[in-house]
Amino acid sequence: MAMAASTAPIAPPLTPSRQNHLLVLAVILIALFALRELSLAMSATSLGFDEAQYWAWAQDLAFGYSTKPPLIAWLIAGTTSLCGDGMVCVRLPANLLHIASAALLYVAGRQFYDWRVGFWSAVFYATMPATAVSSYLITTDVPLIVFWCIALIVFHVHANAPRLLTGVVLGLALGIGLNAKYAMIFFVPCAALYILFTPRAWAVARAPSTWLALVIGAALIAPNVLWNLSNGFATLDHTVSDNMEWQGLILHPKDMLEFIGTQFGMLGPVIFGAYLVILATGRRTQKPEEDRFLLFMSLPVFLLITFQALMSQAEANWSATAFPAAVVLVAAHLTMPRHRTSFIWSLSVNGAVAAVILFGMMLMTPSIVPPRLLKPVYQIFGGEDLRQGLIATLDKTELNTVVVQGRTLTAEVIYALRGTRYDVRAYLKSETAPAHDFERIRPWTPDMPLPIAFVRSKASGAPDFLPGRKSIIGKVDSPSLGIRYGVLDVWKVEAEDTGEGD
């Protein structure tokens, strides 16, 4: 007598049992966190200039800054108040919050599909290349993704049964996410398109709790809007003008193709490839409505940034808000029995890349990396060389004020001279409006007292625009510093009559 075939879902390889999958997932995520922290502590890296800028912001907390909303500074202020201003502590929120995002995607995968999809959604996210790299760098994308994941989970519940609680939590996620990065606003059109093309969800648009969510989100970003209003809309101008850089109707198909190519590197070739196959073929799981929801919460972002790349240029991480929904959707497909081979390839490739990045962070130094390979990562080296070179030069003098020109170098010098007696200032030409935060918060103008130390690239020549007598008192150089600044000259600028008798 033939036995009936089992209809129970077949777990993909390496999947733990239902009884112990949470313990296994916790061990994986905690181990990843610990290994990444260990490799970071052993690495020769230093803060890049963006990270140094965020740390400097954390010393002057405000509701806004010239290039980003304020949450990144608040996070750094929180962690550094607990464990100090060292590189590992400044970057701590990145690793910690990525693990939190992976845990949230477990909740999302389980909520949308089942515990298996939740388990592998968390693992896929925690090991994909973008996460493996970003866990070592404190950037605004890290908190943004956490609050996007929260909004994704809560909106899914809210879309099926809008309630006061889900409206409040959704509003909090939107508002705090906007304070992390303005890209959180992409959530609103994604959700609106889902509601518009889903008749059963139309009632959500009329629900008072939905409008309450928007009001709460707007209220939470209002202080930043007011800050922008009082500072010439500095952040908004940077976001729109400096990042979009549209030049009429000139198309850039090469940039668009390059951006699409970078997404294979960000999510992993199998995950993004599978996403495109799902999109092109219309393949669905046994829960097509959940598939559809996740497409609405990811595809509009990919399309929008792809269009931006066609019109001008786009960085690979600008589509980061599409990653959570895309990862859950792909996990739901790859955990199906017929995709066993793709599942193994995805896990193997992303796991190998994550391991290479982990050991690379631990072992890589500028001295062993060829210049051609050093250039893509030059930002995260040279900080200690800058600190030691400046201190060695300045400690031989009685100077207390150090003046720097340019936002990026100013940020690096401020961080390099942390904990010393030196007061680092940004050069601001007299009667000129500040162009960035350091010129606004800690300016030095030519009518201020001398003597000072002035730090600038050797290629820029002598600072003849400054009053007083000038002489070079030191130089700072290293392979990675040389890539971005060349040799740095340290000038002493003093009053003309310094050293003269009565």
LOVOFI-560890 format. One line per field, with one value per residue (C-alpha): chain; residue number from 1; x, y, z. Coordinates in Angstrom, 3 decimals. Layout:
BEGIN
c <- c(A / ...)
k <- c(NUM / ...)
x <- c(X / ...)
y <- c(Y / ...)
z <- c(Z / ...)
END
This chain:
BEGIN
c <- c(A / A / A / A / A / A / A / A / A / A / A / A / A / A / A / A / A / A / A / A / A / A / A / A / A / A / A / A / A / A / A / A / A / A / A / A / A / A / A / A / A / A / A / A / A / A / A / A / A / A / A / A / A / A / A / A / A / A / A / A / A / A / A / A / A / A / A / A / A / A / A / A / A / A / A / A / A / A / A / A / A / A / A / A / A / A / A / A / A / A / A / A / A / A / A / A / A / A / A / A / A / A / A / A / A / A / A / A / A / A / A / A / A / A / A / A / A / A / A / A / A / A / A / A / A / A / A / A / A / A / A / A / A / A / A / A / A / A / A / A / A / A / A / A / A / A / A / A / A / A / A / A / A / A / A / A / A / A / A / A / A / A / A / A / A / A / A / A / A / A / A / A / A / A / A / A / A / A / A / A / A / A / A / A / A / A / A / A / A / A / A / A / A / A / A / A / A / A / A / A / A / A / A / A / A / A / A / A / A / A / A / A / A / A / A / A / A / A / A / A / A / A / A / A / A / A / A / A / A / A / A / A / A / A / A / A / A / A / A / A / A / A / A / A / A / A / A / A / A / A / A / A / A / A / A / A / A / A / A / A / A / A / A / A / A / A / A / A / A / A / A / A / A / A / A / A / A / A / A / A / A / A / A / A / A / A / A / A / A / A / A / A / A / A / A / A / A / A / A / A / A / A / A / A / A / A / A / A / A / A / A / A / A / A / A / A / A / A / A / A / A / A / A / A / A / A / A / A / A / A / A / A / A / A / A / A / A / A / A / A / A / A / A / A / A / A / A / A / A / A / A / A / A / A / A / A / A / A / A / A / A / A / A / A / A / A / A / A / A / A / A / A / A / A / A / A / A / A / A / A / A / A / A / A / A / A / A / A / A / A / A / A / A / A / A / A / A / A / A / A / A / A / A / A / A / A / A / A / A / A / A / A / A / A / A / A / A / A / A / A / A / A / A / A / A / A / A / A / A / A / A / A / A / A / A / A / A / A / A / A / A / A / A / A / A / A / A / A / A / A / A / A / A / A / A / A / A / A / A / A / A / A / A / A / A / A / A / A / A / A / A / A / A / A / A / A / A / A / A / A / A / A / A / A / A / A / A / A / A / A / A / A / A / A / A / A / A / A / A / A / A / A)
k <- c(1 / 2 / 3 / 4 / 5 / 6 / 7 / 8 / 9 / 10 / 11 / 12 / 13 / 14 / 15 / 16 / 17 / 18 / 19 / 20 / 21 / 22 / 23 / 24 / 25 / 26 / 27 / 28 / 29 / 30 / 31 / 32 / 33 / 34 / 35 / 36 / 37 / 38 / 39 / 40 / 41 / 42 / 43 / 44 / 45 / 46 / 47 / 48 / 49 / 50 / 51 / 52 / 53 / 54 / 55 / 56 / 57 / 58 / 59 / 60 / 61 / 62 / 63 / 64 / 65 / 66 / 67 / 68 / 69 / 70 / 71 / 72 / 73 / 74 / 75 / 76 / 77 / 78 / 79 / 80 / 81 / 82 / 83 / 84 / 85 / 86 / 87 / 88 / 89 / 90 / 91 / 92 / 93 / 94 / 95 / 96 / 97 / 98 / 99 / 100 / 101 / 102 / 103 / 104 / 105 / 106 / 107 / 108 / 109 / 110 / 111 / 112 / 113 / 114 / 115 / 116 / 117 / 118 / 119 / 120 / 121 / 122 / 123 / 124 / 125 / 126 / 127 / 128 / 129 / 130 / 131 / 132 / 133 / 134 / 135 / 136 / 137 / 138 / 139 / 140 / 141 / 142 / 143 / 144 / 145 / 146 / 147 / 148 / 149 / 150 / 151 / 152 / 153 / 154 / 155 / 156 / 157 / 158 / 159 / 160 / 161 / 162 / 163 / 164 / 165 / 166 / 167 / 168 / 169 / 170 / 171 / 172 / 173 / 174 / 175 / 176 / 177 / 178 / 179 / 180 / 181 / 182 / 183 / 184 / 185 / 186 / 187 / 188 / 189 / 190 / 191 / 192 / 193 / 194 / 195 / 196 / 197 / 198 / 199 / 200 / 201 / 202 / 203 / 204 / 205 / 206 / 207 / 208 / 209 / 210 / 211 / 212 / 213 / 214 / 215 / 216 / 217 / 218 / 219 / 220 / 221 / 222 / 223 / 224 / 225 / 226 / 227 / 228 / 229 / 230 / 231 / 232 / 233 / 234 / 235 / 236 / 237 / 238 / 239 / 240 / 241 / 242 / 243 / 244 / 245 / 246 / 247 / 248 / 249 / 250 / 251 / 252 / 253 / 254 / 255 / 256 / 257 / 258 / 259 / 260 / 261 / 262 / 263 / 264 / 265 / 266 / 267 / 268 / 269 / 270 / 271 / 272 / 273 / 274 / 275 / 276 / 277 / 278 / 279 / 280 / 281 / 282 / 283 / 284 / 285 / 286 / 287 / 288 / 289 / 290 / 291 / 292 / 293 / 294 / 295 / 296 / 297 / 298 / 299 / 300 / 301 / 302 / 303 / 304 / 305 / 306 / 307 / 308 / 309 / 310 / 311 / 312 / 313 / 314 / 315 / 316 / 317 / 318 / 319 / 320 / 321 / 322 / 323 / 324 / 325 / 326 / 327 / 328 / 329 / 330 / 331 / 332 / 333 / 334 / 335 / 336 / 337 / 338 / 339 / 340 / 341 / 342 / 343 / 344 / 345 / 346 / 347 / 348 / 349 / 350 / 351 / 352 / 353 / 354 / 355 / 356 / 357 / 358 / 359 / 360 / 361 / 362 / 363 / 364 / 365 / 366 / 367 / 368 / 369 / 370 / 371 / 372 / 373 / 374 / 375 / 376 / 377 / 378 / 379 / 380 / 381 / 382 / 383 / 384 / 385 / 386 / 387 / 388 / 389 / 390 / 391 / 392 / 393 / 394 / 395 / 396 / 397 / 398 / 399 / 400 / 401 / 402 / 403 / 404 / 405 / 406 / 407 / 408 / 409 / 410 / 411 / 412 / 413 / 414 / 415 / 416 / 417 / 418 / 419 / 420 / 421 / 422 / 423 / 424 / 425 / 426 / 427 / 428 / 429 / 430 / 431 / 432 / 433 / 434 / 435 / 436 / 437 / 438 / 439 / 440 / 441 / 442 / 443 / 444 / 445 / 446 / 447 / 448 / 449 / 450 / 451 / 452 / 453 / 454 / 455 / 456 / 457 / 458 / 459 / 460 / 461 / 462 / 463 / 464 / 465 / 466 / 467 / 468 / 469 / 470 / 471 / 472 / 473 / 474 / 475 / 476 / 477 / 478 / 479 / 480 / 481 / 482 / 483 / 484 / 485 / 486 / 487 / 488 / 489 / 490 / 491 / 492 / 493 / 494 / 495 / 496 / 497 / 498 / 499 / 500 / 501 / 502)
x <- c(0.000 / 1.489 / 2.051 / 0.773 / 3.505 / 4.082 / 2.837 / 4.965 / 7.376 / 10.904 / 13.438 / 16.447 / 19.826 / 21.395 / 18.049 / 17.762 / 14.631 / 11.669 / 12.427 / 15.974 / 16.089 / 15.914 / 18.862 / 20.871 / 20.024 / 21.006 / 24.345 / 24.988 / 24.166 / 26.067 / 29.072 / 29.032 / 28.829 / 31.695 / 33.951 / 33.408 / 34.153 / 37.283 / 38.517 / 37.800 / 39.749 / 42.701 / 42.561 / 44.827 / 41.894 / 40.843 / 37.759 / 37.116 / 36.493 / 32.700 / 32.914 / 35.266 / 32.762 / 29.940 / 32.091 / 32.809 / 29.081 / 28.558 / 30.643 / 28.138 / 24.704 / 22.042 / 18.827 / 20.601 / 23.879 / 24.971 / 24.930 / 22.796 / 19.975 / 21.055 / 20.459 / 23.951 / 25.539 / 23.211 / 24.065 / 27.796 / 27.393 / 25.589 / 28.132 / 31.216 / 29.854 / 29.950 / 33.206 / 35.266 / 36.209 / 38.292 / 37.583 / 36.000 / 33.551 / 32.605 / 31.789 / 30.038 / 26.471 / 27.042 / 27.698 / 25.099 / 22.317 / 22.956 / 22.458 / 19.232 / 18.105 / 18.815 / 16.700 / 13.901 / 14.005 / 13.567 / 10.344 / 9.343 / 10.058 / 8.181 / 5.261 / 4.959 / 5.720 / 7.009 / 9.836 / 12.136 / 11.911 / 12.436 / 15.556 / 17.150 / 16.092 / 18.111 / 21.109 / 21.032 / 20.899 / 23.624 / 26.039 / 25.307 / 28.252 / 26.650 / 26.112 / 29.545 / 31.212 / 28.804 / 29.172 / 32.644 / 31.635 / 29.380 / 27.085 / 23.577 / 22.299 / 22.720 / 20.031 / 17.919 / 17.596 / 16.594 / 13.649 / 12.731 / 12.511 / 10.295 / 8.065 / 7.904 / 6.709 / 4.231 / 2.823 / 2.130 / 0.010 / -1.534 / -2.487 / -4.551 / -6.112 / -5.348 / -5.292 / -4.189 / -1.159 / 0.140 / -0.407 / 1.614 / 4.500 / 4.539 / 4.706 / 7.569 / 9.516 / 8.966 / 9.938 / 13.038 / 14.059 / 13.845 / 16.174 / 18.624 / 18.460 / 15.938 / 15.736 / 13.198 / 10.700 / 10.759 / 8.602 / 5.626 / 5.300 / 6.016 / 3.190 / 0.918 / 1.440 / 0.694 / -2.548 / -3.503 / -3.131 / -4.598 / -8.382 / -8.700 / -6.287 / -8.116 / -9.740 / -6.267 / -6.033 / -9.201 / -8.237 / -7.521 / -4.575 / -2.895 / -3.040 / -1.908 / 1.219 / 1.984 / 1.412 / 3.742 / 6.399 / 6.128 / 6.283 / 9.465 / 11.277 / 9.926 / 12.893 / 15.254 / 13.077 / 13.174 / 16.962 / 17.186 / 14.931 / 17.273 / 20.405 / 19.507 / 18.140 / 21.722 / 20.904 / 18.127 / 20.303 / 23.124 / 20.734 / 19.120 / 21.869 / 25.066 / 23.712 / 21.277 / 23.409 / 20.963 / 22.150 / 19.021 / 17.909 / 21.388 / 21.162 / 23.891 / 23.120 / 26.643 / 26.130 / 22.751 / 24.246 / 27.076 / 24.575 / 22.611 / 25.871 / 26.750 / 23.533 / 24.855 / 27.792 / 25.660 / 23.124 / 25.233 / 25.031 / 22.535 / 20.183 / 19.956 / 19.923 / 17.041 / 15.214 / 15.466 / 14.272 / 11.267 / 10.516 / 10.935 / 9.114 / 6.357 / 7.205 / 5.353 / 5.457 / 2.435 / 1.695 / 1.492 / -0.030 / 3.019 / 5.283 / 3.363 / 3.609 / 7.391 / 7.741 / 5.854 / 8.141 / 11.346 / 10.870 / 9.906 / 13.175 / 15.271 / 13.487 / 13.823 / 17.570 / 18.103 / 16.388 / 18.600 / 21.645 / 20.355 / 19.887 / 23.173 / 24.838 / 23.939 / 25.961 / 25.482 / 24.052 / 21.324 / 18.973 / 19.625 / 16.009 / 14.990 / 17.237 / 15.075 / 11.979 / 14.110 / 16.003 / 12.816 / 11.214 / 14.253 / 14.583 / 10.978 / 11.789 / 15.209 / 13.921 / 11.513 / 12.734 / 13.089 / 15.616 / 17.959 / 20.977 / 20.506 / 20.060 / 23.380 / 25.162 / 23.788 / 24.771 / 28.214 / 29.082 / 27.846 / 29.360 / 32.725 / 32.620 / 31.692 / 34.614 / 37.069 / 35.912 / 36.207 / 39.778 / 40.671 / 39.652 / 41.803 / 44.916 / 44.912 / 47.381 / 48.404 / 51.935 / 50.788 / 48.079 / 49.135 / 48.276 / 45.776 / 43.851 / 44.329 / 42.540 / 38.957 / 39.518 / 42.025 / 39.536 / 39.786 / 43.575 / 45.950 / 44.107 / 46.725 / 49.507 / 47.770 / 47.409 / 50.995 / 52.423 / 50.481 / 51.198 / 54.905 / 55.053 / 52.772 / 54.134 / 57.439 / 55.667 / 53.587 / 50.774 / 47.261 / 45.109 / 45.162 / 43.388 / 42.378 / 40.775 / 38.140 / 35.418 / 36.974 / 40.464 / 39.010 / 36.929 / 39.944 / 42.154 / 39.470 / 39.255 / 43.024 / 43.670 / 40.911 / 41.928 / 44.802 / 45.197 / 44.734 / 41.706 / 40.968 / 39.248 / 37.943 / 39.294 / 36.538 / 37.257 / 36.116 / 32.562 / 31.850 / 28.880 / 29.821 / 29.827 / 29.764 / 29.252 / 32.825 / 32.895 / 29.642 / 30.428 / 34.194 / 35.343 / 38.680 / 38.798 / 41.870 / 40.968 / 41.403 / 44.569 / 47.858 / 49.940 / 48.284 / 49.265 / 47.762 / 47.440 / 47.029 / 48.164 / 51.681 / 50.247 / 48.148 / 51.264 / 51.836 / 48.789 / 49.621 / 46.021 / 46.687 / 48.169 / 51.488 / 54.762 / 54.631 / 57.057 / 56.769 / 57.307 / 56.489 / 55.098 / 52.696 / 52.654 / 51.557 / 50.429 / 46.705 / 46.889 / 48.862 / 46.057 / 43.536 / 45.635 / 49.221 / 51.848 / 50.402 / 52.391 / 52.046 / 52.662 / 53.256 / 51.571 / 52.589 / 52.325 / 54.915 / 56.461 / 56.794 / 60.261 / 61.315 / 62.820 / 61.175)
y <- c(0.000 / 3.353 / 5.891 / 9.436 / 12.023 / 14.390 / 17.909 / 19.350 / 22.033 / 20.766 / 22.819 / 24.092 / 22.576 / 23.583 / 24.807 / 24.086 / 22.593 / 24.711 / 24.005 / 25.390 / 27.784 / 30.892 / 29.712 / 28.944 / 32.332 / 34.114 / 32.280 / 33.212 / 36.894 / 37.226 / 35.444 / 37.745 / 40.779 / 39.573 / 38.571 / 41.892 / 43.831 / 41.757 / 42.264 / 45.992 / 46.242 / 44.464 / 46.475 / 49.297 / 51.360 / 54.778 / 56.916 / 58.122 / 61.844 / 61.385 / 59.389 / 61.974 / 64.646 / 62.768 / 62.431 / 66.176 / 66.852 / 64.736 / 67.288 / 70.018 / 68.380 / 70.141 / 69.400 / 69.479 / 69.645 / 70.803 / 67.429 / 65.082 / 65.056 / 64.793 / 61.187 / 59.973 / 62.558 / 61.652 / 57.952 / 58.634 / 60.959 / 58.145 / 55.401 / 57.576 / 58.779 / 55.130 / 53.839 / 56.798 / 58.440 / 55.652 / 54.331 / 51.085 / 52.905 / 55.480 / 52.678 / 50.472 / 51.506 / 50.255 / 46.653 / 46.667 / 48.166 / 45.839 / 42.901 / 44.573 / 44.926 / 41.238 / 40.351 / 42.584 / 40.835 / 37.543 / 39.020 / 40.242 / 36.940 / 34.993 / 37.427 / 37.395 / 33.699 / 31.333 / 30.788 / 29.278 / 32.387 / 34.522 / 32.578 / 32.809 / 36.431 / 37.321 / 35.233 / 36.547 / 40.140 / 39.708 / 38.153 / 40.056 / 42.170 / 45.544 / 44.574 / 42.962 / 46.223 / 48.640 / 46.915 / 48.457 / 52.007 / 54.406 / 55.837 / 57.255 / 54.170 / 52.012 / 53.603 / 54.314 / 50.586 / 49.779 / 52.159 / 51.119 / 47.498 / 48.558 / 50.555 / 47.608 / 45.210 / 47.641 / 48.865 / 45.266 / 44.843 / 48.294 / 47.689 / 44.668 / 46.157 / 49.829 / 50.580 / 53.410 / 51.464 / 50.575 / 54.155 / 55.538 / 53.074 / 53.633 / 57.399 / 57.021 / 54.835 / 57.300 / 60.339 / 58.859 / 57.336 / 60.757 / 62.092 / 59.370 / 60.086 / 61.786 / 58.599 / 57.382 / 59.487 / 56.786 / 54.697 / 56.999 / 56.643 / 52.900 / 52.511 / 54.851 / 52.872 / 49.637 / 51.058 / 52.585 / 49.303 / 47.101 / 47.614 / 45.683 / 48.179 / 51.320 / 51.645 / 52.223 / 55.569 / 56.743 / 55.444 / 58.240 / 56.200 / 56.367 / 60.151 / 60.161 / 58.239 / 60.960 / 63.702 / 62.009 / 61.537 / 65.188 / 66.335 / 64.378 / 65.824 / 69.345 / 70.428 / 69.536 / 71.437 / 74.480 / 74.132 / 74.100 / 77.125 / 79.074 / 77.862 / 78.498 / 74.962 / 73.671 / 69.942 / 70.052 / 72.024 / 69.482 / 66.561 / 67.975 / 70.034 / 68.190 / 64.651 / 64.786 / 66.953 / 66.823 / 68.621 / 69.006 / 66.035 / 64.613 / 60.839 / 58.681 / 55.050 / 53.939 / 55.287 / 53.566 / 50.199 / 50.693 / 51.371 / 48.221 / 46.285 / 47.584 / 46.128 / 42.626 / 43.559 / 45.090 / 42.286 / 39.480 / 38.180 / 35.433 / 37.534 / 40.441 / 38.080 / 36.147 / 39.419 / 40.348 / 36.881 / 37.161 / 40.548 / 39.447 / 36.113 / 36.961 / 33.907 / 33.717 / 31.725 / 30.133 / 33.566 / 35.788 / 38.721 / 38.847 / 38.714 / 41.585 / 43.650 / 43.206 / 44.170 / 47.402 / 48.114 / 47.648 / 48.030 / 51.751 / 52.553 / 50.543 / 52.207 / 55.702 / 55.393 / 53.724 / 56.711 / 59.042 / 57.179 / 57.587 / 61.324 / 61.955 / 59.451 / 57.365 / 55.780 / 52.063 / 52.600 / 55.029 / 52.093 / 50.716 / 51.136 / 48.570 / 45.900 / 44.724 / 43.874 / 42.472 / 40.163 / 38.778 / 38.255 / 36.430 / 34.356 / 33.234 / 32.014 / 30.493 / 28.430 / 26.669 / 23.109 / 23.770 / 26.549 / 24.423 / 25.014 / 28.792 / 28.769 / 26.979 / 29.290 / 32.397 / 31.229 / 30.133 / 33.238 / 35.764 / 33.790 / 33.684 / 37.418 / 38.188 / 36.062 / 37.751 / 41.180 / 40.128 / 38.844 / 41.624 / 44.218 / 42.454 / 42.056 / 44.820 / 47.682 / 50.337 / 48.905 / 45.528 / 46.765 / 47.870 / 51.546 / 50.571 / 48.430 / 50.917 / 53.734 / 52.401 / 52.132 / 54.946 / 56.860 / 54.389 / 54.562 / 57.307 / 58.765 / 57.645 / 58.898 / 62.282 / 62.350 / 61.358 / 63.679 / 66.706 / 66.107 / 65.555 / 68.891 / 70.964 / 69.751 / 71.427 / 74.793 / 76.860 / 77.141 / 76.328 / 77.192 / 75.007 / 76.326 / 74.115 / 74.884 / 72.600 / 70.472 / 67.025 / 67.877 / 69.968 / 66.995 / 64.699 / 67.157 / 67.779 / 64.047 / 63.537 / 66.159 / 64.968 / 64.995 / 67.429 / 71.077 / 72.223 / 74.235 / 73.274 / 75.935 / 76.135 / 78.955 / 81.340 / 84.273 / 87.548 / 88.612 / 85.232 / 83.054 / 79.660 / 76.826 / 73.967 / 73.221 / 73.811 / 77.277 / 77.955 / 76.367 / 76.894 / 79.544 / 81.316 / 84.568 / 86.671 / 89.327 / 86.842 / 86.724 / 85.190 / 83.042 / 79.946 / 76.708 / 76.392 / 72.937 / 72.558 / 70.441 / 71.113 / 71.292 / 74.302 / 76.347 / 78.965 / 80.515 / 83.984 / 85.105 / 85.129 / 88.129 / 87.865 / 86.018 / 82.391 / 79.512 / 75.728 / 73.963 / 70.398 / 67.967 / 65.036 / 62.247 / 58.615 / 56.434 / 56.802 / 60.466 / 61.059 / 59.683 / 62.183 / 65.198 / 64.703 / 65.873 / 68.124 / 71.202 / 72.654 / 76.412 / 78.743 / 82.091 / 84.860 / 88.621 / 90.597 / 92.103 / 88.750 / 88.350 / 92.000 / 94.020 / 97.030)
z <- c(0.000 / -1.049 / 1.688 / 1.241 / 0.660 / 3.534 / 2.978 / 5.797 / 4.588 / 3.951 / 5.835 / 3.873 / 4.809 / 8.120 / 9.495 / 13.240 / 14.713 / 15.686 / 19.343 / 19.359 / 16.385 / 18.588 / 20.670 / 17.525 / 16.038 / 19.250 / 19.279 / 15.624 / 16.099 / 19.388 / 17.875 / 14.844 / 17.117 / 19.302 / 16.385 / 14.642 / 17.809 / 18.353 / 14.789 / 15.051 / 18.304 / 16.658 / 13.421 / 12.339 / 11.101 / 12.305 / 11.846 / 8.321 / 7.885 / 7.897 / 11.115 / 12.642 / 11.671 / 13.416 / 16.553 / 16.457 / 16.172 / 19.276 / 21.195 / 20.245 / 20.308 / 18.289 / 16.394 / 13.048 / 11.180 / 7.773 / 6.015 / 8.152 / 10.712 / 14.359 / 15.497 / 14.549 / 16.857 / 19.709 / 19.340 / 19.419 / 22.406 / 24.215 / 23.603 / 24.106 / 27.441 / 28.530 / 27.042 / 25.859 / 22.573 / 21.078 / 17.597 / 18.839 / 21.100 / 18.463 / 16.024 / 18.601 / 17.589 / 14.026 / 14.985 / 17.747 / 15.635 / 12.686 / 15.034 / 16.202 / 12.569 / 11.952 / 15.003 / 13.728 / 10.359 / 12.186 / 13.586 / 10.117 / 8.385 / 11.027 / 10.929 / 7.129 / 6.522 / 9.234 / 11.697 / 9.038 / 6.882 / 9.976 / 10.932 / 7.500 / 6.968 / 10.062 / 8.970 / 5.388 / 6.590 / 9.214 / 6.699 / 3.492 / 2.239 / 2.970 / 6.615 / 6.926 / 5.858 / 7.522 / 10.909 / 11.100 / 10.145 / 12.023 / 9.356 / 9.227 / 7.361 / 10.470 / 12.704 / 9.618 / 8.868 / 12.457 / 12.364 / 8.806 / 10.037 / 12.933 / 10.582 / 8.151 / 10.858 / 12.385 / 9.053 / 8.009 / 11.134 / 10.747 / 7.104 / 8.140 / 11.274 / 11.987 / 15.693 / 17.931 / 19.192 / 15.717 / 14.569 / 17.489 / 17.044 / 13.282 / 13.834 / 16.308 / 13.875 / 11.034 / 13.089 / 14.709 / 11.369 / 9.712 / 12.401 / 11.360 / 7.622 / 5.372 / 3.257 / 5.843 / 3.891 / 1.181 / 3.517 / 3.012 / -0.808 / -0.566 / 1.946 / -0.025 / -3.242 / -1.430 / -0.054 / -3.413 / -5.300 / -2.571 / -2.364 / 0.898 / 2.484 / 1.368 / 4.769 / 6.247 / 4.462 / 6.233 / 9.677 / 12.213 / 13.562 / 10.135 / 10.127 / 13.753 / 12.640 / 10.096 / 12.674 / 15.185 / 12.503 / 11.487 / 15.117 / 15.757 / 12.743 / 13.387 / 15.585 / 12.741 / 10.270 / 12.554 / 12.837 / 9.040 / 8.871 / 11.137 / 9.300 / 5.683 / 5.132 / 5.237 / 5.488 / 2.926 / 0.521 / 0.891 / 0.401 / -2.726 / -4.370 / -3.489 / -3.732 / -6.653 / -8.963 / -11.887 / -15.011 / -17.074 / -19.183 / -19.711 / -19.155 / -17.656 / -18.635 / -17.649 / -14.117 / -13.947 / -14.931 / -12.466 / -9.690 / -10.542 / -10.516 / -7.058 / -5.673 / -6.387 / -4.192 / -1.448 / -0.949 / -2.380 / -5.957 / -5.206 / -3.080 / -5.511 / -8.487 / -6.927 / -6.258 / -9.950 / -10.980 / -8.652 / -10.145 / -13.777 / -13.591 / -11.133 / -9.022 / -5.740 / -2.540 / -0.921 / 0.534 / -2.545 / -0.636 / 1.621 / -1.440 / -2.931 / 0.255 / 0.382 / -3.275 / -2.617 / 0.350 / -1.641 / -5.413 / -5.414 / -3.611 / -6.066 / -8.996 / -7.563 / -6.918 / -10.298 / -11.908 / -9.865 / -11.183 / -14.743 / -14.255 / -12.452 / -10.117 / -7.095 / -4.317 / -3.711 / -0.203 / -1.262 / -1.796 / 1.710 / 2.809 / 0.167 / 1.683 / 4.642 / 2.595 / -0.245 / 2.126 / 3.700 / 0.291 / -1.085 / 2.095 / 1.670 / -1.851 / -1.204 / 1.720 / -0.641 / -1.500 / -5.238 / -4.565 / -2.433 / -4.692 / -4.781 / -1.008 / -0.480 / -2.930 / -1.237 / 2.227 / 1.039 / -0.971 / 1.577 / 4.443 / 2.686 / 1.935 / 5.552 / 6.761 / 4.373 / 5.552 / 9.209 / 8.861 / 6.448 / 9.013 / 11.578 / 9.431 / 6.826 / 7.155 / 4.596 / 4.502 / 3.141 / 0.783 / -2.717 / -3.371 / -6.066 / -3.555 / -0.709 / -2.499 / -2.004 / 1.763 / 2.336 / 4.503 / 7.363 / 7.713 / 8.744 / 11.705 / 14.217 / 11.931 / 11.852 / 15.636 / 16.359 / 13.699 / 14.897 / 18.586 / 17.915 / 16.100 / 18.318 / 21.663 / 20.804 / 20.756 / 23.135 / 20.622 / 21.789 / 18.752 / 15.639 / 12.551 / 9.619 / 6.265 / 4.711 / 6.297 / 5.917 / 7.164 / 10.000 / 11.160 / 11.133 / 13.006 / 15.640 / 16.316 / 16.074 / 18.777 / 21.128 / 24.780 / 24.222 / 25.133 / 21.545 / 20.494 / 16.873 / 14.788 / 11.220 / 9.084 / 8.025 / 5.761 / 7.309 / 6.454 / 4.827 / 5.728 / 7.250 / 4.702 / 7.209 / 10.886 / 12.004 / 10.464 / 12.309 / 15.699 / 16.040 / 13.528 / 13.379 / 11.401 / 10.488 / 13.050 / 15.918 / 18.060 / 16.923 / 17.206 / 15.756 / 14.072 / 10.580 / 8.999 / 5.238 / 2.313 / 1.052 / -2.473 / -1.419 / -0.696 / 1.958 / 3.683 / 2.346 / 2.908 / 6.665 / 8.478 / 10.265 / 9.831 / 8.666 / 9.005 / 8.591 / 11.920 / 10.883 / 8.341 / 8.582 / 6.020 / 5.613 / 2.661 / 3.316 / 4.337 / 1.156 / -0.997 / 0.306 / 1.292 / 0.198 / 2.684 / 5.372 / 6.381 / 9.873 / 9.758 / 12.667 / 12.107 / 14.500 / 14.726 / 12.776 / 15.917 / 17.759 / 19.226 / 18.737 / 21.571 / 23.250)
END
